[in-house]
Amino acid sequence: MWLEYQGPNDSVRIFLRNYNTRYSTPTDDTTTKYNQLEFTPVSDQRYYEFSIDDFFVANWWLREKNIPPQLSHPEYSNVVSFELQTGSGHLPGEHHFVLRRVELVGQRFDTADWYLAIIVVWAVLILSFLLYRVVELNGEIRERKQREQELIDVNLLLDSRAQKLETKAKTDMLTGAFNREGIEEAIKSGLWEWRRNGKPLSIVMMDIDHFKNVNDQYGHAVGDEVLAGISALVKHHIRDTDLFARWGGEEFVLVCRDTQIQYAQYIAEKLCGIIAKHKFSRQLQVTASFGVATLTGGQSVEQLFKAADDVLYQAKAAGRNRVVVNSEINKR
């Protein structure tokens, strides 16, 4: 991008607005997805280069449009507008933009297309291999069983290779915490330890109290600072074995492997007190509500997260700024 900017702002913001019928309507321009990038222009620099992976979806748009987590990632399949604005702060004064040229270089392939191509190639190889075995083994029962076993082995190898090729980002751009995909490995590892060695797996769901009021009163830039500040605060006060992730909006989850529910409760109460006492930008103070649950026999991961989410709701209904533990699990 060839750009010149002069004005009071320290940063410039770019939007690639994507239209998708799953969240956009033709009569409302604000329903197009705000794929956002913000950078600091240099006075004597006229040329800037960015990767498409540098963009992320604006958090305020996700909250205002109630976008579900599965649609919260950046999309560029149908970009309908390119917008250039002043960045965070929106300082008054004269802003001079000279946009001379924009180039898009390269071609982006969707991950699903790569997986489909890999599966097709492997399928062709498998079919060729089966044909060879049919010709060579002359239809004997023992040899047919051997072919079936070999097919199973190839399918297992295909699944293993597909998993190794997965390279999706695992970190939330704003807070530096894991995102849902990044926390998935911790949950899988915790499940394996629980089933194999009986090691307990506990989770803590956290929600910032009245966060919408922060955005409404101080602006989304301050709201983003609070989200990033809380993430840094939590990561500083948890163990190396604990994994902290942004679950969506102002909601976070802490995965505590090899941890009894009593200690998970202690961690949640400790974080609750630390957050309540901390002063963020502009001496702003916020609180958070917590729900704690642990994995029990015969329980699925979905049930574990629902149990934590239910007690989190109880914490908010009881006045917020508190920790509630799943008592039903404790009774078992």
C-alpha positions as CSV (number, residue, x, y, z in Angstrom):
1,M,0.0,0.0,0.0
2,W,1.4,3.4,-1.0
3,L,0.0,5.9,1.6
4,E,0.9,9.3,3.1
5,Y,-0.8,10.5,6.3
6,Q,-0.5,13.7,8.2
7,G,-2.5,14.4,11.3
8,P,-2.7,14.2,15.1
9,N,-3.4,10.5,15.3
10,D,-0.5,8.1,16.0
11,S,-2.1,5.2,14.1
12,V,-4.1,4.4,11.0
13,R,-6.7,1.7,10.7
14,I,-7.6,-0.5,7.6
15,F,-10.8,-2.4,7.2
16,L,-11.5,-5.2,4.7
17,R,-15.3,-5.5,4.8
18,N,-16.5,-9.0,4.0
19,Y,-20.1,-9.8,3.0
20,N,-21.5,-13.2,4.0
21,T,-25.2,-14.2,4.1
22,R,-24.6,-16.0,7.4
23,Y,-24.2,-12.6,9.2
24,S,-24.8,-9.9,6.6
25,T,-27.9,-8.2,5.2
26,P,-28.1,-6.2,2.0
27,T,-29.8,-3.3,3.6
28,D,-27.4,-2.8,6.5
29,D,-23.7,-2.0,5.7
30,T,-22.7,-2.4,9.3
31,T,-23.4,-6.2,9.1
32,T,-20.4,-6.8,6.8
33,K,-17.5,-8.2,8.8
34,Y,-14.9,-5.8,9.9
35,N,-11.5,-7.5,9.2
36,Q,-9.2,-4.9,10.9
37,L,-5.6,-3.9,11.0
38,E,-4.1,-0.9,12.8
39,F,-0.5,0.4,12.3
40,T,1.6,3.4,13.1
41,P,2.6,5.4,9.9
42,V,6.1,6.8,9.6
43,S,6.5,10.4,8.5
44,D,9.2,9.7,5.8
45,Q,7.7,6.3,4.7
46,R,5.4,6.1,1.8
47,Y,5.1,2.3,1.3
48,Y,3.7,-0.3,3.7
49,E,3.4,-4.1,3.3
50,F,1.2,-6.4,5.4
51,S,0.3,-10.0,5.5
52,I,-3.4,-11.0,5.2
53,D,-2.9,-12.9,8.4
54,D,-2.2,-9.6,10.3
55,F,-5.9,-8.8,10.1
56,F,-8.4,-9.7,12.9
57,V,-12.1,-9.2,13.4
58,A,-13.0,-6.0,15.4
59,N,-14.2,-7.1,18.8
60,W,-16.8,-4.4,19.1
61,W,-18.5,-5.6,15.9
62,L,-18.6,-9.2,17.2
63,R,-20.3,-8.0,20.4
64,E,-22.8,-5.6,18.7
65,K,-23.9,-8.2,16.1
66,N,-23.9,-11.2,18.4
67,I,-21.6,-13.2,16.1
68,P,-21.3,-16.8,17.2
69,P,-17.7,-18.0,18.0
70,Q,-17.6,-20.3,14.9
71,L,-18.0,-17.2,12.6
72,S,-15.7,-14.9,14.6
73,H,-12.5,-15.5,12.5
74,P,-11.4,-13.2,9.6
75,E,-12.9,-13.9,6.2
76,Y,-12.0,-12.6,2.7
77,S,-14.2,-14.7,0.5
78,N,-16.4,-11.7,-0.6
79,V,-14.7,-8.4,0.3
80,V,-17.1,-5.6,-0.7
81,S,-15.2,-2.5,0.5
82,F,-11.8,-1.2,1.6
83,E,-11.8,1.5,4.3
84,L,-9.1,3.7,5.6
85,Q,-9.6,5.5,8.9
86,T,-7.8,7.1,11.8
87,G,-6.8,4.6,14.4
88,S,-7.6,4.4,18.1
89,G,-8.0,7.7,19.9
90,H,-9.8,9.6,17.2
91,L,-8.0,12.9,18.1
92,P,-9.6,16.1,16.7
93,G,-7.8,18.1,14.0
94,E,-7.1,18.0,10.3
95,H,-6.3,14.5,8.9
96,H,-4.7,14.3,5.5
97,F,-4.7,11.0,3.6
98,V,-3.1,10.4,0.2
99,L,-3.7,6.8,-0.9
100,R,-1.8,6.4,-4.2
101,R,-2.0,2.7,-4.8
102,V,-3.1,-0.7,-3.2
103,E,-1.9,-4.0,-4.5
104,L,-3.0,-7.5,-3.4
105,V,-0.1,-10.0,-4.0
106,G,-0.5,-13.8,-4.0
107,Q,-3.4,-16.1,-3.7
108,R,-5.1,-17.4,-0.5
109,F,-6.3,-20.9,-0.4
110,D,-8.9,-21.9,2.2
111,T,-7.7,-24.6,4.7
112,A,-10.7,-26.8,3.8
113,D,-9.5,-26.8,0.1
114,W,-6.1,-27.9,1.1
115,Y,-7.5,-30.8,3.2
116,L,-9.8,-31.8,0.4
117,A,-6.9,-31.9,-2.1
118,I,-4.9,-34.0,0.4
119,I,-7.8,-36.4,1.0
120,V,-8.3,-36.8,-2.8
121,V,-4.7,-37.6,-3.4
122,W,-4.6,-40.1,-0.5
123,A,-7.9,-41.6,-1.8
124,V,-6.4,-42.2,-5.2
125,L,-3.3,-43.8,-3.7
126,I,-5.5,-46.0,-1.5
127,L,-7.6,-47.1,-4.4
128,S,-4.6,-47.9,-6.5
129,F,-3.1,-49.9,-3.7
130,L,-6.3,-51.9,-3.2
131,L,-6.5,-52.7,-6.9
132,Y,-3.0,-54.0,-6.8
133,R,-3.8,-56.2,-3.8
134,V,-6.9,-57.6,-5.5
135,V,-4.9,-58.6,-8.6
136,E,-2.0,-60.1,-6.5
137,L,-3.9,-62.0,-3.7
138,N,-6.4,-63.9,-6.0
139,G,-9.4,-63.4,-3.7
140,E,-8.3,-65.8,-0.9
141,I,-10.2,-65.2,2.4
142,R,-6.9,-64.8,4.4
143,E,-5.6,-62.3,1.8
144,R,-8.9,-60.3,1.8
145,K,-8.6,-59.9,5.6
146,Q,-5.0,-58.8,5.1
147,R,-6.2,-56.1,2.6
148,E,-8.8,-54.9,5.0
149,Q,-6.3,-54.5,7.8
150,E,-3.9,-52.7,5.4
151,L,-6.8,-50.3,4.4
152,I,-7.4,-49.6,8.1
153,D,-3.7,-48.8,8.6
154,V,-3.7,-46.5,5.6
155,N,-6.8,-44.6,6.9
156,L,-5.2,-44.2,10.3
157,L,-2.1,-42.9,8.6
158,L,-4.2,-40.5,6.6
159,D,-5.9,-39.1,9.7
160,S,-2.5,-38.7,11.4
161,R,-1.0,-36.8,8.5
162,A,-4.1,-34.5,8.2
163,Q,-3.7,-33.6,11.8
164,K,0.0,-32.8,11.4
165,L,-0.8,-30.5,8.5
166,E,-3.1,-28.3,10.5
167,T,-1.4,-24.9,11.0
168,K,-4.2,-22.6,12.3
169,A,-3.3,-19.8,14.6
170,K,-3.8,-20.6,18.3
171,T,-3.4,-17.2,19.9
172,D,-6.0,-14.4,20.3
173,M,-4.6,-11.3,18.6
174,L,-5.9,-8.8,21.1
175,T,-5.1,-10.4,24.5
176,G,-2.2,-12.7,23.7
177,A,-4.2,-15.5,25.4
178,F,-5.0,-18.8,23.7
179,N,-8.1,-18.9,21.5
180,R,-10.5,-21.8,21.3
181,E,-8.3,-23.7,18.9
182,G,-5.2,-23.1,21.0
183,I,-6.8,-24.4,24.2
184,E,-8.0,-27.6,22.4
185,E,-4.7,-29.3,22.9
186,A,-4.7,-28.7,26.7
187,I,-8.2,-30.2,27.0
188,K,-7.2,-33.2,24.9
189,S,-4.1,-33.7,27.0
190,G,-6.1,-33.3,30.3
191,L,-8.7,-35.8,29.1
192,W,-6.0,-38.3,28.3
193,E,-4.4,-37.9,31.7
194,W,-7.7,-38.2,33.4
195,R,-8.7,-41.4,31.5
196,R,-5.3,-43.0,31.6
197,N,-4.0,-42.1,35.1
198,G,-7.0,-40.7,36.9
199,K,-5.5,-37.2,37.1
200,P,-8.2,-34.6,37.8
201,L,-9.2,-32.0,35.2
202,S,-10.8,-28.7,36.3
203,I,-11.8,-25.6,34.4
204,V,-12.6,-22.0,35.5
205,M,-14.9,-19.9,33.4
206,M,-14.5,-16.1,33.9
207,D,-16.7,-13.2,32.7
208,I,-15.8,-9.5,33.1
209,D,-18.7,-7.8,34.9
210,H,-20.7,-5.1,33.1
211,F,-18.1,-4.9,30.3
212,K,-20.6,-3.3,27.9
213,N,-20.7,-0.3,30.3
214,V,-16.9,0.1,29.9
215,N,-17.2,0.2,26.1
216,D,-20.2,2.6,26.2
217,Q,-18.6,5.0,28.7
218,Y,-14.9,4.9,27.8
219,G,-14.9,3.6,24.2
220,H,-13.8,0.3,22.6
221,A,-10.1,1.3,22.7
222,V,-10.2,1.4,26.5
223,G,-12.3,-1.8,26.5
224,D,-9.6,-3.5,24.4
225,E,-7.0,-2.3,26.9
226,V,-8.9,-3.8,29.8
227,L,-9.2,-7.2,28.0
228,A,-5.5,-7.2,27.3
229,G,-4.7,-6.0,30.8
230,I,-6.8,-8.7,32.5
231,S,-5.2,-11.4,30.3
232,A,-1.7,-10.3,31.3
233,L,-2.7,-10.1,34.9
234,V,-4.2,-13.6,35.0
235,K,-1.2,-15.2,33.1
236,H,1.2,-13.6,35.6
237,H,-0.6,-15.2,38.6
238,I,-1.3,-18.7,37.3
239,R,0.9,-21.8,37.2
240,D,3.0,-22.9,34.2
241,T,0.7,-25.9,33.8
242,D,-2.5,-23.8,33.7
243,L,-3.6,-22.7,30.2
244,F,-5.6,-19.4,29.8
245,A,-7.8,-18.8,26.8
246,R,-10.2,-16.1,25.5
247,W,-13.5,-17.9,25.0
248,G,-15.2,-15.1,23.2
249,G,-16.0,-11.4,23.9
250,E,-15.3,-10.7,27.5
251,E,-15.4,-14.4,28.6
252,F,-12.3,-16.4,29.4
253,V,-11.6,-20.0,30.4
254,L,-8.7,-21.4,32.5
255,V,-7.9,-25.1,32.0
256,C,-6.2,-26.6,35.2
257,R,-4.7,-30.0,34.5
258,D,-4.0,-32.4,37.3
259,T,-6.0,-30.1,39.6
260,Q,-8.7,-30.9,42.2
261,I,-11.7,-28.7,42.2
262,Q,-10.7,-27.2,45.6
263,Y,-7.5,-25.9,44.3
264,A,-9.2,-24.6,41.1
265,Q,-11.6,-22.7,43.4
266,Y,-8.6,-21.3,45.3
267,I,-7.1,-20.1,42.0
268,A,-10.4,-18.5,40.9
269,E,-10.8,-16.7,44.3
270,K,-7.3,-15.4,44.1
271,L,-7.8,-14.0,40.6
272,C,-11.1,-12.5,41.6
273,G,-9.5,-10.5,44.3
274,I,-6.5,-9.4,42.2
275,I,-8.7,-8.2,39.3
276,A,-11.0,-6.3,41.7
277,K,-8.0,-4.4,43.2
278,H,-6.2,-3.7,40.0
279,K,-6.4,-0.2,38.3
280,F,-6.3,-0.2,34.5
281,S,-6.1,2.8,32.1
282,R,-7.6,6.0,33.5
283,Q,-7.7,4.5,37.0
284,L,-10.5,2.3,35.8
285,Q,-11.4,-0.7,38.0
286,V,-13.5,-3.7,37.0
287,T,-14.6,-7.0,38.5
288,A,-15.1,-10.5,37.2
289,S,-17.4,-13.4,38.0
290,F,-16.1,-17.0,38.1
291,G,-17.6,-20.5,37.7
292,V,-15.6,-23.6,38.6
293,A,-16.2,-27.3,37.6
294,T,-14.2,-30.5,37.4
295,L,-14.5,-33.6,35.2
296,T,-16.2,-36.6,36.8
297,G,-16.8,-40.2,35.7
298,G,-19.1,-40.6,32.7
299,Q,-19.1,-36.9,32.0
300,S,-18.3,-35.5,28.5
301,V,-16.3,-32.3,27.8
302,E,-19.6,-30.6,26.8
303,Q,-21.1,-31.4,30.1
304,L,-18.0,-30.1,31.9
305,F,-18.2,-26.8,30.2
306,K,-21.9,-26.5,30.7
307,A,-21.5,-27.2,34.4
308,A,-18.9,-24.4,34.6
309,D,-21.1,-22.0,32.5
310,D,-24.1,-22.7,34.7
311,V,-22.3,-21.8,38.0
312,L,-20.8,-18.7,36.2
313,Y,-24.4,-17.6,35.5
314,Q,-25.2,-18.2,39.2
315,A,-22.3,-16.0,40.2
316,K,-23.5,-13.2,38.0
317,A,-27.1,-13.6,39.2
318,A,-25.9,-13.5,42.8
319,G,-24.4,-10.0,42.4
320,R,-21.2,-10.7,40.4
321,N,-17.5,-10.3,41.6
322,R,-17.6,-13.7,43.1
323,V,-16.7,-17.4,42.6
324,V,-19.3,-20.2,42.5
325,V,-18.3,-23.9,42.4
326,N,-20.4,-26.7,40.8
327,S,-21.8,-28.3,44.0
328,E,-23.3,-31.2,42.2
329,I,-19.9,-32.4,41.1
330,N,-18.5,-32.0,44.6
331,K,-21.2,-34.3,46.0
332,R,-20.2,-37.2,43.7
